[in-house]
Amino acid sequence: MNSPYVKNTVNKIKGLYQHQSEYLQVVDELIDYSDIDEELTQALEQNNGLERLLQPDRIISFQVAWLDDNNQVQVNQGWRVQHANLIGPYKGGLRFHPSVNESVLKFLALEQTFKNALTGLPIGGAKGGANFDPKGKSSREIMRFCQAFMTELYRHIGPNTDVPAGDINVGTREIGYLFGQYRRLQNQFSGALTGKELDFGGSQVRVESTGYGVVYFIENVLERFQQKLSNMSLAISGCGNVALHVAEKAIEQGAKVVTLSNSDGCLSREQGLSAKLVAQLLQSKERPNLKEVAKQFGAKWHQGAKPWQQNVDIAVPCATQNELNGDDAKVLLTNKVQYIFEGANMPCTSDAVALFEQSNSIFSPAKVVNCGGVIASAFEMGQNAMFYPESYQTVDEKLKKTMRQIHTHCMENNESSYLIGANSFALKKLIHVMNLQGV
């Protein structure tokens, strides 16, 4: 994509949003790692499609004022970035974390748009959240914050408009509070949010879906290279929902998971973590103290370290954006890692991605690996529309099938790079639909 139009468009966007580093990082990745033929280049220029696609349709920004347990008014900032609804209602999670800002949400929404296009499901892309830190807050404070947040957001969402879900620090409890407030304000019960509890419209496999989807995609890649997960060792970063469900499913499939991590350091066990340990961490309601867990289960604790020093076959970063940098990538490649799968959203920095793409290792980006959650959310939307829940086995099989379809989409567009294949497939689809719908 070296046409003057593309260069001018990217330069214009960089000039407008020069301080939004996360957003510009994903824009650069899409441009640098797409394989576009002459016909599609013309399609991009038609109706100024590239500039329209790279920028969100709208950004909704609002103040969230709420009462803490001391009856003091606290104020946070909330956002919803509705990026594109070309192929279906806006769809993407809500994130509550101090690091949330407009740049982070724009990057996530753009990635979500491409990710959702890859699934083949009729869903657009969005992302939202607030710079609210739930750490140390009581359940009542979290409830009041969620209610205040939804009081501002409710007028902008709906089952055929925008369907938020959970993300970091927004689980079934928070979705319950958000949905309860939406239901009261709208005086209707509808599929306006996903990630709900089963008892009021949630879907089976939703909690496990992102982590399980990572493993299902890994199995498709290994099958292509005539290898099996049961013969592989994995280094996983993070210790949240995604990381633990990747570990759970990988161990179930016979793999050896040697690490978990948090912001304090890394836990490792050369002979592999046990299913019992992972189950215990999944059942815990609190953030686990991995240092104490290491003592309890005979594992090693590496204070301030990342998992990437371990000699493994597969690296799966599942913590947060830009956690795996160029130096980490060099260590992994020196240790002859065979595969890198992005379990979190954009966990590898630009220089790390470049090193992986130039190496003999196989790199698979988040937009294909991390799709499981939104796939299950789309299934929940369908169940809500039909008022008919599906069984765990049915949803799990549909998840496996969709992850295989995503793998096929990548291979159909570029057999040498999952990143280029994914970007190219989604870009072609989105631009084609944009031009069909006019300006």
N, C-alpha and C positions, 0 to 999 in steps of 0.2 A: 504494500500500500504506500507507494512512494509518489503518487500523483501530486501536482501542485495544490489541487483542491484539498486533499487530505492534510498536507503539511500546513496549509493556511488555516484550516479548520482547527487543528490541534493547537497551533500557535495562538489562535484567537481565544480558545478555551483556557490555555495556560495564562494568557494575559489577564483574563477576567477573574480567574480563581487561583492566582499565584501562591496564596498562603494555604491552600487546601491540599496538603501533601498527600494524604491518603487517597483522596479522589483522583488527583493527577497521576498517582502511581498506577491505578487500575486503568485509566485512560491510556497511558503509555503501554501497558501490557497488551491491551486489546489491539493497539496499532502495530506494535512490534512483533506480535505473535499471531498474525492472521494471514492466511494465504488466499488472496482475493484475485480472481481472474479479471480480464478486461471487461467482461459483461457486467460483473458485479460492481466494478469500479464505476461504470457508467450509472448503475442503479443507485450507488451511493451519492453521486452528484445530482441525480434527478431529485428535484424538490428539496435540495440541500439536506438530504437524508441523514448524513453522518452527524452533522452538527445537531440536528434535532434528536437523534438517538442517544448521543453521548450526554446530553443534559436532561435533567428531570423535567417532567411535565409541570410540576409545581412542588414547592416546599412550604409546608404549613408549620409555622413556628408560634409557640404560645407559652404563656406563663402558667406555672402550676403552683398555686398557693394552697397550703394544707396545714392542719393543726397537729403538732407533736403531742406527746403524752403530758407535757408540762403546760399544755394549752397555749403554746407559743406558735405564732404563724411563721412557717418556713416557706421559702420560695425556691423553686427549681425551674429550669427551662425544658420544655418539651418540643419535640419535632415529629412530623411525619413527612417523609420524602416519597412522593408518588412519582416513580420514575417513568414507567410506561405501561399502558393498558392496551397495547396493540393486539394481544392474543387472548386477553381475558382480564378479569378484575385485578386490580393491584393486589399483590400478595407478598408478604414478608413479615419478619418478626419485629418485636419491640424489645429494646435493650435498656435496662436500667443500670447505669454505671457512671462513675465520675468522669471517665474518659470520653463519654459520648459528646459529640459536637457535630456541627453541620457537615464537616468534611468526612468524618467517619461514616455518617449515615448516607451521604451521597455515594461514597465508594461501595458501601454494602448494598444500596439500592440498585446501582448499576450492575454489580456482580449478580444480584438476585434476578435482574431482568434477563441476563444471559443464561443463568443457571436454569430458570424456569422455562425458557425457550427450549433448552436441551431436553427437558423431561418429556416433551411431546404433549403435555397437559395444557388445557386452556386457562393459563394463569399469567398475569403480568407481573411486574416487579416493583417492590416498594420496601421501605425499611423505616423504622421509627424508634422513639425512645425518649429518655430523659437523662440528665446528668445527676440523677438521684442515686445516692449510695445506700442500699438497704442494709449494709453491714452495721450491726449494732442496733438496728431499729426493731421495735416490738412488732408483733403481728398486727396490732391495732394501728400502729403508725403506717405500716405498709398498706393496710386496707384503706386508710384515709387518703394516702398518697394516690393509690390506684383509682379511687373514686374521683378525686380531684382531676387527675390526668384524663380520665374518660369523659368527665364533664366538658372538657375542652375539645376532645377528639371526636366524640360520638357523631357530630353532624357531618363529618367527613368520611365516614366508613359505612359499610353495609354489605350484605351478601353478594350483590352484583356490582359493587363499587370498589371497595377496598376491604380485604379480610386480613387483619393483623393476626399474628401468632406470637409465641414466646421466643425468647432468645436469652442472652446472658442475664441472669438474675430475674427472669420472668418465666416461672414455671406454672404448674397447674394451679397452685394457690393464687398467684397473682392474676392469672387468666380468669379464675373464678371471680375474684373481686372486680376485675374490669368488666367481665360479661354481666355480672349482677347489676352494675351501675348502668351499662348500656341498655339492658332489658328494662330497667325502671324508667330511664329517660325516654326511650322510644316506645314504651308500652307494647313491646312485641318480642316474641321469642323467635330469633332467626340465627342463621349461621354466619353471624357477623365477625366472630373470632374463632380460631381453631386452637387446639391444645387444651380443650376443656376436659374435665373429668368425665369418665364414661357415663356416670349417672345423669348427666344433662347434655348429651350430644357429642361427647368426645369419641375418638376412634381408638380401637385396639392398635398396638404397636407404636403409637405416637411418641411415647417417651423414649423408646428404644431406637426409633427409626433412623435418626442421623447416624448414630454409631453403627447400627447394623448395616445401613446402606454403605458405609465406608468399607466394611468387610465384604459385602456382596460385590462391590466394584473391584476390590483387590482380587477376589476370586476370578472375576472375568479376565483381568489382566494376566494373572498367573496361568489361567487356562490357555490363553493365547500363546504363551511361551512354554507350554507343556510342563508347568510346575504346579505344586500343590502347597496350599497354606500350611498343611500339617508338617511340612519340612522346613518351615521358615521361623526365624526369630524376629521379633518386633521391638523397636524402641518407640514408646508412645509418650508424648508430652501432655501435661494437663492431668487433672484428676476430677473433672466435672462430668456432666452427663454424657457428653460425646466420648471423651477418653475412656470412661469406665465401660460404656456399652461396646466400644471397639474391643477393649480388652476381654470383656465377657464373651462376645461372639467369637473372637479369634481363638481364645482358649478352648471354647466349645468345639471348634473345628480342628483342634489338635496343634495349634501354633504355640510357640513359646514367647510370652510377653515378658520382657526383662525390665521395663521401667514404667514409672509414673512420675509426675512432677507437679510442683506448684511454684509460686513466686519465691519461696524460700530455698528451694533446692530440688534434688532428684533422688528418688528411691530406686535402687536397682537390686536385682536378684538374678545371678548368672544362670541358674537352673530354671528360671521362670517363675512368675507369680502364680499362686494357686487360684483356682476358681473360688475357693472359700474366702480368700482375702478380698477378691473383687466383689463378691456377693455382699460381704460385710460392709464394704465402702458404699455400695449402691443403696443399702438399707439405712445407712446413717443419715440423719436429718441435718447434721452439722457439717461444716467444712472440715475434712479430716486433717489431723495432725500427722503428716506423712513421716516425720522424724520418729514419732512414737510408734506409728504403724510398722516402720522398719525394724525397730527393736522387738516388737511383739511377734513378727513373722520371720525373723532371722534374715532380714534383708540389709543391705548397706544404705547408709544415708550420706549424700554428697551435698554439703551445705553450699548454697549459692551456685550450684552447677546445673547444667542442662543435660538432657538425656543423650545428646548427640556424640558424646565421647565413646559410647558403647559400640562394640563391634557386632553389628546385626545385619540381617538381610534387608529389612524393611524399616524405614523411618516414617512415623505418622505424627506430624505436629498437630495437636488437637487443642491447644490452649487459646491463643489469641493472635491478632494480626501482627506481622513482622517480628515474630518470636525467633525465627531461624534465619540468621544472617549469613553473609558470605563466608566468614571464618568458620561458622558451624558447617556450612556446606562443604568446605575444603576438608574438614576433619572426616565427615561422612564419606566423601569420595576417596580420601586416602585409605579409609578402612574398607573400601570396596563395597559400599552399600549398593544393593541391586535396584531397589525401588524406593521412591519417595511419594507418599500420598498425602495431600493436604486435607486433614480432617477438620480443621478450623477454617474460617474465612480469611484468605490471603495471609497465612502464617509465615510465608517465605518472603524475604525482602527481594527487591529487584535484582540485586547482584547474586543472591543465592539462586534465584530462578535461572538467570543467565548461565551460571556454572552448571546447574543440573541439565539444562537444555543442550549444552555443548558437550556433555559427558556421555559415557556409554550406559549410564544408569537411566532408568525409566522414571520420568516425572509426570505425575498426574495432578492437575490443579483442583482447587476447591470447587470450582463451578461444576465439575463432574463427580468428584468424590463425596462432597458434602451435601448432595441433593436429597438424601433420604428424608430429612425433616419436612421439607416443603412438599415432597411427594405424598407423605402420609397426611399432611395438612390438606392437600387437594382431595385426597380420598375422603377426609372428614367433611369437606365442603359438599361432596357428592352425597354422602350419607345424610347430612343435615337437610339437603334439598329434597331427598326422597323420603325422609323420616323413616329410614330403614338402616339399622346398624349391621355391620358385617363382622364375621368371626375373626379371631386372631390369625388363624391359618390363612384365611382368604386375603387379608390385608398384607400379611407377610409375603405371600406368594406374589401378589401384585407389586410389592416393593422390589422383590428380586427381579421380576420381569422388567420393570421400568429401569432399574440400574443396568441391566443387560442391554436394553434399548439405547441408553445413553452411551454405553461403550461402543455400540454399533455406529451411532451417529458420529462419534469421534473418528473411528476407523474409516468410515466412508469418505471423510474429508481430508484426512492426513494420517497415513499409517506410521509415519516416523515420529510424530509428536502429538501427544494427547492434548497439550495446550493449544497448539495451532488448529488441530482438528475440532476442538470444542468451540474456540472462538469463531472459526470460519463457519461452522454449521449454524450457530446461533445468529451470527451477523447476517448471513444470507437469508435466514428465515425472517428475522425482524425487519430487514430492509424491504424484502419482498412484500410483506404484509403492509408495511407503511405506505409503499407506493400504490398498492391496491386500494387503500382507503383514502388516498388523496391528501391534500394539505388542509 
